[in-house]
């Protein structure tokens, strides 16, 4: 008899604004999950996100030690992909060029830029382990017509929640016994940022660039703003560059309106505490998501198999109902609350290690 092989152990690292999610998978089974909170004072003292690298790495190692995780059995470490060159969807092994671009040439500052660096360093400390990223936020499958902006200096770009959008789209396809590549879907990821993508036969052919200023406003981002008013504000002398960028991403959206990104609290204010402004802004955010979903109906020539709502805001039944009431006539609406990043990262790398999908090289 052939002895069963030892399950492949995967370490998943997902750095976010001021916390880092860490998970261990033995094949497809999650055996450990922890959300490591970092003190705000620790995160804020670094001018560049990349400078948070050392203390986050030490926090991860400390948590794994405290949980008695045997890291010697880990075969792969996978992290979130960052703001680098546009890439096609897939599993990428971390290489020197990827690390260089994350450190020296990022196309934006975000905590996900730490994912590949942490994965690589952790993998190097484990004999035989390899480091990967999967479906980074710069996945670019847009049709050429979708790239054209109203001025040649401002092409539309693909920066979105590719990992979770792809993961829930494939999960839905499996649930209806179809291939992702055979479906037309509109997927709305609604979290700290909001991106809505048109998935045409396995490709995201159009999507709003929710990272720094396009689409619905969100808990921390302002979304699309009137360009003329924004330009005039830039030259008003009232704000510097960093302050204006924070208005767009980080301190916009619900943060600008209420000083908090806690949408559950804002929902409570609006519906239980009778705060009319909170209720109006909460409903306006759902209204804008609905408009973004509706705008992709003609992109798919009116042939939409399903609309998928996902991300943290999908946990609010009231928020979901506000959207379904407006877009439910377009196609059936499916809801996958929360993020699916940890599972998506682990399963994708597992498939690559088992030879079920290819391993790509950056760039």
Secondary structure, DSSP 8 states (H G I E B T S, - for coil): --------EEEEEEEETTEEEEEEEETTEEEEEEEEE--HHHHHT-SSGGGGHHHHHHHHHHHHHHTT--GGGEEEEEEE--S-S-B-SSEEE--HHHHHHHHH--SS--GGGHHHHHHHHHHHTSTT-EEEEES-TTB----HHHH--SSTT------S-HHHHHHHHHHHHHHTT--GGG-EEEEEEESSSEEEEEEETTEEEEE--TTTT-SS--SSB--S--HHHHHHHHTSSS--HHHHHHHHBTSSTHHHHHS---HHHHHHHHHTS--HHHHHHHHHHHHHHHHHHHHTTTTTTT--SEEEEEEGGGG-HHHHHHHHHHHTTTS-EEEEEB--HHHHHHHHHHHHHTTSS-EEE--
